[in-house]
């Protein structure tokens, strides 16, 4: 393989590389190359993204009448899959398995399908493999378990777990960690912990998977105990904890742990993933100074050149109130390197600061750059239009979602449009839209309608909206207060008294600093303290 690599480095054209790769075959004693002769060539091409060369070698094999064995087939499948041609990998597998079958061969396609998200096919091949008596090994089970987790199929995953036990592989590091990961992803944390506890020797990966799982499910204390119990922590361990704190809105703990990691006493230092994990904590706490210090740290260690990190920095600055610094981070990313997440970040940043025109302009720049929008794009875009009063523009964008971009509007998009129409005083249109929605309107939509009805003194729609909210949010005293104030302002004292009785019967607690007491000379039901 070293000879092949040196030859590949010395040639500039693909024809020259092709000749160099097949050169050893000319000196074989047999009149035609054997199946095994091609295996190292396909193995060499795997991961190099040289699909055309791989196809040329495949054609050479066919011309010489070589029938691939399962061993060679595994190498060929791996080459095609690693070169981005999963369809050819599957087709090749289907053709070869008619006359040759082995664990290695099945592993190659199970792995490929699993990594490409073809979980159903991956699982189906495993079942076929098992049914004909070809047993899985330490390489088979991790990818099958990954596919089970992606499908959310707990029952099948447990069946695979049973196969693992019968195969005597439960103590294998890789298999054990994959089992933990499967149970974690399926929210079966007790089973994940049981597998972990039964492992006689645990590598750091198994600890990290379990910590991330408990963090994801909000079991902070358990994750902390595991982290403290680890004898050896790597960067993934630290990042899992920091990210977990951030996901659970524990910004102070995330920042404290990041400080501990960057101190002189720590032998593990943050990478760009760690910094991306801690930046949302700055946004949650609106701590602009901390965000700037973390940015300075990233610059000092040379991590600020990462494009994903630049995007995360832009999001952090926007959430901390510094739109200008968010713009600087966004503009520092070359146009050719801006991906969908980058564009979405800036569109949402402008929208959150009330700059609807800039949000629309950024969207147009994104389309011109050839980047297709997604549902998140339109959430930010419609929100920007709503806060800037761009009613017709917002409606046009909403209509274009399905018609032009084949994106089905979600509840969140409908909420943006109802808010957009409500802010413009077009309450009837907003209400009619809620009746035409393909899904039941939620609290955000009725809340937007109630707020707009209050601003435009539309008691009829306010009553409808409030009564829906009384069902969806029975403990939210603010909804009762808004409607009661509107009744009082209109002199509808019978309705006010009825609403007060309803509040008392439901035991709704008032907000701190507010009073339910009023009289007819006071049009406000609620007196702010």
C-alpha positions as CSV (number, residue, x, y, z in Angstrom):
1,X,0.0,0.0,0.0
2,X,2.9,2.3,0.7
3,X,4.1,1.8,-2.9
4,X,0.7,2.6,-4.3
5,X,0.5,5.8,-2.2
6,X,4.0,7.0,-3.4
7,X,3.0,6.3,-7.0
8,X,-0.3,8.2,-6.5
9,X,1.6,11.2,-5.1
10,X,4.0,11.3,-8.1
11,X,1.3,11.3,-10.8
12,X,-0.9,14.2,-11.7
13,X,-3.5,12.7,-14.1
14,X,-6.1,10.1,-13.2
15,X,-4.9,8.0,-16.1
16,X,-1.5,7.9,-14.6
17,X,-2.8,7.0,-11.2
18,X,-5.0,4.2,-12.8
19,X,-1.9,2.8,-14.5
20,X,0.1,2.9,-11.3
21,X,-2.6,1.2,-9.3
22,X,-2.9,-1.7,-11.7
23,X,0.8,-2.0,-12.4
24,X,1.4,-4.9,-9.8
25,X,-1.2,-7.0,-11.6
26,X,1.0,-7.3,-14.7
27,X,3.6,-9.3,-12.9
28,X,1.4,-12.0,-11.5
29,X,2.2,-15.6,-12.6
30,X,-1.4,-16.4,-13.4
31,X,-2.7,-15.4,-16.9
32,X,-5.5,-13.3,-15.5
33,X,-5.7,-11.4,-12.1
34,X,-7.4,-13.1,-9.2
35,X,-10.2,-11.7,-7.1
36,X,-7.9,-11.2,-4.2
37,X,-5.5,-9.1,-6.3
38,X,-8.0,-6.2,-6.6
39,X,-8.8,-6.1,-2.9
40,X,-5.8,-3.9,-1.8
41,X,-6.5,-1.5,-4.7
42,X,-10.1,-0.9,-3.6
43,X,-9.0,-0.6,0.0
44,X,-6.5,2.0,-1.0
45,X,-9.1,4.0,-2.9
46,X,-11.5,3.9,0.1
47,X,-11.9,7.3,1.7
48,X,-9.9,9.2,-1.1
49,X,-13.1,10.3,-2.9
50,X,-11.7,9.1,-6.2
51,X,-15.0,7.6,-7.6
52,X,-14.0,7.7,-11.2
53,X,-10.8,5.8,-10.5
54,X,-12.7,3.2,-8.5
55,X,-15.1,2.8,-11.4
56,X,-12.2,2.3,-13.8
57,X,-10.7,-0.4,-11.7
58,X,-14.1,-2.0,-11.4
59,X,-14.4,-2.0,-15.2
60,X,-10.9,-3.5,-15.5
61,X,-12.1,-6.3,-13.2
62,X,-15.2,-7.0,-15.3
63,X,-13.2,-7.0,-18.6
64,X,-10.9,-9.6,-17.2
65,X,-13.8,-11.8,-16.1
66,X,-13.1,-11.7,-12.4
67,X,-16.0,-12.7,-10.2
68,X,-15.8,-10.8,-6.9
69,X,-15.6,-12.9,-3.8
70,X,-17.3,-11.7,-0.6
71,X,-14.0,-10.4,0.6
72,X,-13.4,-8.3,-2.5
73,X,-17.1,-7.3,-2.5
74,X,-16.7,-5.8,1.0
75,X,-13.8,-3.7,-0.2
76,X,-15.7,-2.5,-3.3
77,X,-18.8,-1.7,-1.3
78,X,-16.7,0.3,1.1
79,X,-15.0,2.2,-1.8
80,X,-18.3,3.2,-3.4
81,X,-19.9,4.2,-0.1
82,X,-16.9,6.3,1.0
83,X,-16.9,8.0,-2.4
84,X,-20.6,9.1,-2.1
85,X,-22.1,6.5,-4.4
86,X,-24.3,4.6,-2.0
87,X,-26.6,3.4,-4.8
88,X,-23.8,1.6,-6.6
89,X,-22.7,0.1,-3.2
90,X,-26.2,-1.3,-2.7
91,X,-26.5,-2.6,-6.2
92,X,-23.1,-4.3,-6.0
93,X,-24.0,-5.9,-2.7
94,X,-27.3,-7.3,-4.1
95,X,-25.4,-8.7,-7.1
96,X,-22.6,-10.4,-5.2
97,X,-24.6,-11.8,-2.4
98,X,-26.4,-14.1,-4.8
99,X,-23.3,-16.3,-4.9
100,X,-21.2,-15.2,-1.9
101,X,-22.1,-14.2,1.6
102,X,-20.0,-13.5,4.7
103,X,-19.9,-11.4,7.9
104,X,-17.3,-9.0,6.5
105,X,-19.4,-8.5,3.3
106,X,-22.6,-7.8,5.2
107,X,-20.8,-5.5,7.6
108,X,-19.6,-3.3,4.7
109,X,-23.2,-2.6,3.5
110,X,-24.7,-2.4,7.0
111,X,-22.1,0.2,7.9
112,X,-22.7,2.1,4.7
113,X,-26.5,2.2,5.0
114,X,-26.3,3.1,8.7
115,X,-24.0,6.1,7.9
116,X,-26.2,7.3,5.0
117,X,-29.3,7.2,7.2
118,X,-30.8,4.2,5.4
119,X,-31.7,2.6,8.7
120,X,-34.5,0.4,7.5
121,X,-32.3,-1.2,4.9
122,X,-29.5,-1.6,7.3
123,X,-31.7,-3.5,9.7
124,X,-33.3,-5.6,7.0
125,X,-29.9,-6.7,5.8
126,X,-29.0,-7.7,9.3
127,X,-32.2,-9.7,9.7
128,X,-31.5,-11.5,6.4
129,X,-27.9,-12.1,7.5
130,X,-29.0,-13.6,10.8
131,X,-31.7,-15.8,9.1
132,X,-29.2,-17.6,6.9
133,X,-26.9,-18.3,9.8
134,X,-24.2,-15.6,9.2
135,X,-23.4,-14.4,12.6
136,X,-22.7,-10.8,13.6
137,X,-19.5,-9.7,15.2
138,X,-18.1,-6.7,17.2
139,X,-18.3,-4.7,14.0
140,X,-21.9,-5.6,13.0
141,X,-23.7,-4.9,16.2
142,X,-22.7,-1.2,16.7
143,X,-24.0,-0.2,13.3
144,X,-27.2,-2.2,13.7
145,X,-27.8,-0.6,17.1
146,X,-27.2,2.8,15.6
147,X,-29.9,2.0,13.0
148,X,-32.3,0.8,15.7
149,X,-31.7,4.0,17.6
150,X,-32.3,6.1,14.5
151,X,-35.6,4.3,13.9
152,X,-36.5,4.5,17.6
153,X,-37.2,0.7,17.6
154,X,-36.6,-0.2,21.2
155,X,-38.0,-3.8,20.8
156,X,-35.6,-4.6,17.9
157,X,-32.7,-3.0,19.7
158,X,-33.4,-5.2,22.7
159,X,-33.5,-8.3,20.4
160,X,-30.1,-7.3,19.1
161,X,-28.9,-6.9,22.7
162,X,-29.9,-10.5,23.2
163,X,-27.9,-11.5,20.2
164,X,-24.9,-9.6,21.7
165,X,-25.2,-11.6,24.9
166,X,-25.4,-14.9,23.1
167,X,-22.4,-13.9,21.0
168,X,-20.3,-13.3,24.1
169,X,-19.6,-9.7,23.0
170,X,-21.2,-7.8,25.9
171,X,-17.8,-7.0,27.4
172,X,-16.4,-5.6,24.1
173,X,-15.8,-1.8,24.6
174,X,-17.2,-0.8,21.2
175,X,-20.3,-3.0,21.4
176,X,-21.0,-2.0,25.1
177,X,-20.7,1.7,24.3
178,X,-23.0,1.2,21.3
179,X,-25.6,-0.5,23.5
180,X,-25.4,2.4,26.0
181,X,-25.8,4.9,23.1
182,X,-28.8,3.0,21.7
183,X,-30.6,3.0,25.1
184,X,-29.8,6.6,25.7
185,X,-31.1,7.7,22.3
186,X,-34.3,5.8,23.0
187,X,-34.6,7.4,26.4
188,X,-34.2,4.1,28.2
189,X,-31.8,5.4,30.7
190,X,-32.2,2.7,33.3
191,X,-31.2,0.1,30.7
192,X,-28.3,2.2,29.6
193,X,-27.1,2.5,33.2
194,X,-27.5,-1.3,33.7
195,X,-25.3,-2.0,30.7
196,X,-22.8,0.5,32.0
197,X,-22.7,-1.0,35.5
198,X,-22.2,-4.5,34.1
199,X,-19.2,-3.5,32.0
200,X,-16.1,-4.9,33.9
201,X,-13.9,-2.3,32.3
202,X,-15.2,1.0,30.9
203,X,-13.4,3.2,28.4
204,X,-13.9,6.9,28.5
205,X,-16.4,6.8,25.5
206,X,-18.9,4.8,27.6
207,X,-18.8,7.4,30.4
208,X,-19.2,10.2,27.9
209,X,-22.2,8.6,26.2
210,X,-24.0,8.0,29.5
211,X,-23.2,11.6,30.8
212,X,-24.6,13.1,27.6
213,X,-27.7,10.9,27.9
214,X,-28.5,11.9,31.4
215,X,-27.9,15.6,30.6
216,X,-30.2,15.3,27.6
217,X,-33.0,13.9,29.8
218,X,-32.5,16.6,32.4
219,X,-31.0,14.3,35.1
220,X,-28.3,16.9,36.0
221,X,-27.3,15.4,39.3
222,X,-26.7,11.9,37.9
223,X,-24.6,13.4,35.1
224,X,-22.6,15.4,37.6
225,X,-21.9,12.4,39.8
226,X,-20.7,10.4,36.8
227,X,-18.4,13.2,35.7
228,X,-16.9,13.5,39.1
229,X,-16.4,9.8,39.4
230,X,-14.4,9.6,36.1
231,X,-10.8,8.8,36.7
232,X,-9.9,10.1,33.2
233,X,-11.7,12.9,31.5
234,X,-11.1,13.9,27.9
235,X,-12.3,16.9,25.9
236,X,-15.6,15.1,25.1
237,X,-16.3,14.6,28.8
238,X,-15.9,18.3,29.5
239,X,-17.8,19.4,26.5
240,X,-20.7,17.0,27.2
241,X,-21.1,18.6,30.7
242,X,-20.9,22.2,29.4
243,X,-23.3,21.5,26.6
244,X,-25.6,19.7,29.0
245,X,-25.7,22.7,31.3
246,X,-26.4,25.0,28.4
247,X,-29.2,22.8,27.1
248,X,-30.8,22.7,30.5
249,X,-30.6,26.5,30.8
250,X,-28.0,26.4,33.6
251,X,-25.8,29.2,32.2
252,X,-23.9,29.9,35.3
253,X,-22.8,26.3,35.8
254,X,-21.8,26.1,32.1
255,X,-19.6,29.2,32.4
256,X,-18.1,28.1,35.7
257,X,-17.1,24.7,34.3
258,X,-15.7,26.4,31.2
259,X,-13.6,28.6,33.5
260,X,-12.4,25.5,35.3
261,X,-11.4,23.9,32.0
262,X,-9.4,27.0,30.9
263,X,-7.6,27.4,34.2
264,X,-4.0,26.5,34.6
265,X,-5.0,23.5,36.8
266,X,-6.8,21.7,33.9
267,X,-4.8,19.5,31.5
268,X,-7.7,19.4,29.0
269,X,-8.3,22.6,27.0
270,X,-11.4,23.6,25.0
271,X,-11.6,23.1,21.2
272,X,-14.0,24.9,18.9
273,X,-16.9,22.5,19.8
274,X,-16.5,23.3,23.5
275,X,-16.6,27.0,22.8
276,X,-19.6,26.6,20.6
277,X,-21.3,24.7,23.5
278,X,-20.6,27.5,26.0
279,X,-21.5,30.5,23.9
280,X,-25.3,29.9,24.2
281,X,-24.8,30.3,28.0
282,X,-23.7,33.9,27.4
283,X,-26.9,34.4,25.4
284,X,-29.1,32.9,28.1
285,X,-27.6,35.2,30.7
286,X,-27.3,38.2,28.4
287,X,-23.6,38.4,29.5
288,X,-22.0,40.3,26.7
289,X,-18.7,40.8,28.6
290,X,-18.3,37.1,29.1
291,X,-19.1,36.4,25.5
292,X,-16.4,38.9,24.4
293,X,-13.9,37.3,26.8
294,X,-14.6,33.8,25.3
295,X,-14.2,35.3,21.9
296,X,-10.9,36.7,22.9
297,X,-9.9,33.3,24.2
298,X,-10.8,31.7,20.9
299,X,-8.7,34.2,19.1
300,X,-5.7,33.7,21.4
301,X,-5.6,29.9,20.8
302,X,-6.3,30.2,17.1
303,X,-9.8,28.7,17.1
304,X,-11.7,31.8,15.7
305,X,-11.0,30.8,12.1
306,X,-13.5,28.0,12.3
307,X,-16.6,29.0,10.3
308,X,-19.1,27.2,12.5
309,X,-17.6,29.0,15.5
310,X,-17.9,32.3,13.7
311,X,-21.6,31.5,13.2
312,X,-22.1,30.7,16.9
313,X,-20.3,33.9,17.9
314,X,-22.7,35.9,15.6
315,X,-25.7,34.2,17.3
316,X,-24.2,34.9,20.8
317,X,-23.6,38.6,20.1
318,X,-27.2,39.0,18.7
319,X,-28.7,37.4,21.7
320,X,-26.6,39.5,24.0
321,X,-27.8,42.7,22.3
322,X,-24.8,43.6,20.1
323,X,-26.1,43.4,16.6
324,X,-23.1,45.3,15.3
325,X,-20.7,42.6,16.6
326,X,-22.9,39.9,15.2
327,X,-22.7,41.6,11.8
328,X,-18.9,41.7,12.0
329,X,-18.7,38.0,12.7
330,X,-21.2,37.2,9.9
331,X,-19.3,39.4,7.4
332,X,-16.0,37.8,8.3
333,X,-17.2,34.5,6.8
334,X,-16.5,34.4,3.1
335,X,-19.6,34.1,0.9
336,X,-18.5,30.8,-0.4
337,X,-18.3,29.4,3.1
338,X,-21.7,30.6,4.4
339,X,-24.0,27.7,4.8
340,X,-27.7,27.5,5.7
341,X,-27.1,27.8,9.4
342,X,-25.0,30.9,8.9
343,X,-27.6,32.6,6.9
344,X,-30.4,31.6,9.3
345,X,-28.4,32.9,12.2
346,X,-28.2,36.4,10.7
347,X,-31.8,36.5,9.4
348,X,-33.0,35.6,12.9
349,X,-30.6,38.1,14.5
350,X,-32.0,41.0,12.4
351,X,-35.6,39.8,13.1
352,X,-35.0,39.6,16.9
353,X,-33.7,43.2,16.9
354,X,-36.7,44.5,14.8
355,X,-34.8,45.0,11.6
356,X,-37.3,43.4,9.2
357,X,-36.0,45.1,6.1
358,X,-32.4,43.8,6.8
359,X,-33.8,40.4,7.5
360,X,-35.5,40.3,4.1
361,X,-32.4,41.7,2.4
362,X,-30.2,38.9,4.0
363,X,-32.7,36.3,2.8
364,X,-32.5,37.7,-0.8
365,X,-28.7,37.5,-0.6
366,X,-28.9,33.9,0.6
367,X,-31.1,32.9,-2.4
368,X,-28.8,34.8,-4.7
369,X,-25.9,32.8,-3.2
370,X,-27.7,29.6,-4.2
371,X,-28.5,28.4,-0.7
372,X,-32.0,26.9,-0.3
373,X,-34.1,28.0,2.7
374,X,-35.7,25.7,5.3
375,X,-38.4,26.0,7.8
376,X,-36.1,27.8,10.3
377,X,-35.3,30.4,7.7
378,X,-38.9,31.3,7.3
379,X,-39.5,31.4,11.1
380,X,-36.9,34.2,11.4
381,X,-38.0,35.9,8.2
382,X,-41.7,36.0,9.1
383,X,-40.9,37.1,12.6
384,X,-38.8,40.0,11.2
385,X,-41.7,41.0,8.9
386,X,-44.1,40.9,11.9
387,X,-42.0,43.1,14.1
388,X,-41.4,45.6,11.3
389,X,-44.9,45.9,10.0
390,X,-44.0,44.4,6.6
391,X,-47.5,42.8,6.2
392,X,-47.7,42.2,2.5
393,X,-44.1,41.1,2.2
394,X,-44.6,38.7,5.1
395,X,-47.8,37.2,3.5
396,X,-46.0,36.8,0.2
397,X,-43.1,34.9,1.9
398,X,-45.6,32.7,3.8
399,X,-47.4,31.8,0.5
400,X,-44.1,31.1,-1.2
401,X,-43.1,28.5,1.4
402,X,-45.3,25.8,-0.1
403,X,-45.7,27.1,-3.6
404,X,-42.0,28.0,-4.4
405,X,-39.9,26.1,-1.8
406,X,-42.0,23.1,-1.1
407,X,-41.8,23.7,2.7
408,X,-45.0,22.9,4.7
409,X,-45.7,25.7,7.2
410,X,-45.6,24.6,10.8
411,X,-47.6,25.9,13.8
412,X,-44.8,28.4,14.4
413,X,-45.1,29.9,11.0
414,X,-48.8,30.3,11.4
415,X,-48.2,32.0,14.7
416,X,-45.9,34.5,13.0
417,X,-48.6,35.3,10.4
418,X,-51.4,35.7,13.0
419,X,-49.1,38.0,14.9
420,X,-48.2,39.9,11.7
421,X,-51.9,40.5,10.8
422,X,-52.9,41.2,14.4
423,X,-50.2,43.9,14.8
424,X,-51.5,45.5,11.6
425,X,-55.1,45.5,13.0
426,X,-56.3,43.0,10.5
427,X,-58.0,40.9,13.2
428,X,-60.7,39.3,11.0
429,X,-58.1,38.0,8.6
430,X,-56.0,36.7,11.5
431,X,-58.9,34.9,13.1
432,X,-60.0,33.4,9.8
433,X,-56.5,32.1,9.2
434,X,-56.7,30.2,12.6
435,X,-59.9,28.5,11.4
436,X,-58.2,27.3,8.2
437,X,-55.0,26.0,9.8
438,X,-54.3,22.3,9.2
439,X,-53.4,21.8,12.9
440,X,-55.2,23.0,16.1
441,X,-54.1,26.5,17.0
442,X,-52.0,26.6,20.1
443,X,-51.5,29.0,22.9
444,X,-49.0,31.2,21.0
445,X,-51.6,31.8,18.3
446,X,-54.5,32.5,20.6
447,X,-52.2,34.7,22.7
448,X,-51.2,36.8,19.7
449,X,-54.9,37.2,18.8
450,X,-55.8,38.2,22.4
451,X,-53.0,40.8,22.5
452,X,-54.0,42.3,19.1
453,X,-57.6,42.3,20.2
454,X,-56.6,44.3,23.3
455,X,-54.7,46.8,21.3
456,X,-57.6,47.3,18.9
457,X,-60.4,46.9,21.4
458,X,-62.0,44.0,19.7
459,X,-64.0,42.3,22.5
460,X,-65.6,39.7,20.3
461,X,-62.3,38.1,19.1
462,X,-60.7,38.7,22.5
463,X,-63.5,36.6,24.1
464,X,-62.9,33.8,21.7
465,X,-59.2,33.9,22.1
466,X,-59.2,34.2,25.9
467,X,-61.7,31.3,26.3
468,X,-59.4,29.1,24.2
469,X,-56.5,30.1,26.4
470,X,-58.4,29.3,29.5
471,X,-58.4,25.7,28.3
472,X,-54.8,25.6,27.0
473,X,-53.3,27.6,29.8
474,X,-55.7,27.4,32.8
475,X,-53.0,28.6,35.3
476,X,-51.9,31.7,33.3
477,X,-53.5,34.5,35.2
478,X,-52.5,37.1,32.6
479,X,-55.1,35.9,30.1
480,X,-57.9,36.4,32.7
481,X,-56.6,39.8,33.5
482,X,-56.4,41.0,29.9
483,X,-60.0,40.0,29.2
484,X,-61.3,41.4,32.5
485,X,-59.6,44.7,31.8
486,X,-61.3,44.9,28.4
487,X,-64.7,44.1,30.0
488,X,-64.2,46.8,32.7
489,X,-63.1,49.3,30.1
490,X,-66.3,48.7,28.1
491,X,-68.4,48.8,31.3
492,X,-69.4,45.1,31.0
493,X,-69.5,44.6,34.8
494,X,-71.6,41.5,34.7
495,X,-69.0,39.8,32.6
496,X,-66.3,41.1,34.9
497,X,-67.9,39.5,37.9
498,X,-68.5,36.2,36.1
499,X,-64.8,36.1,35.1
500,X,-63.7,36.9,38.7
501,X,-65.9,34.0,40.0
502,X,-64.3,31.7,37.4
503,X,-60.9,32.7,38.5
504,X,-61.7,32.0,42.2
505,X,-63.4,28.7,41.4
506,X,-60.3,27.5,39.5
507,X,-57.9,28.7,42.2
508,X,-55.8,30.7,39.7
509,X,-53.0,32.6,41.5
510,X,-52.3,36.2,40.7
511,X,-49.0,37.3,39.4
512,X,-46.6,38.9,42.0
513,X,-47.2,42.6,42.4
514,X,-50.8,42.5,41.0
515,X,-54.1,42.8,42.7
516,X,-57.5,41.2,41.6
517,X,-59.4,43.9,43.5
518,X,-61.1,46.7,41.6
519,X,-64.3,48.8,41.6
520,X,-66.4,50.5,38.9
521,X,-64.5,53.7,39.0
522,X,-61.3,51.9,38.1
523,X,-61.3,50.5,34.6
524,X,-58.3,48.3,35.3
525,X,-58.9,45.0,37.0
526,X,-55.3,44.7,37.8
527,X,-53.4,47.3,39.8
528,X,-49.7,47.2,39.2
529,X,-47.8,47.3,42.4
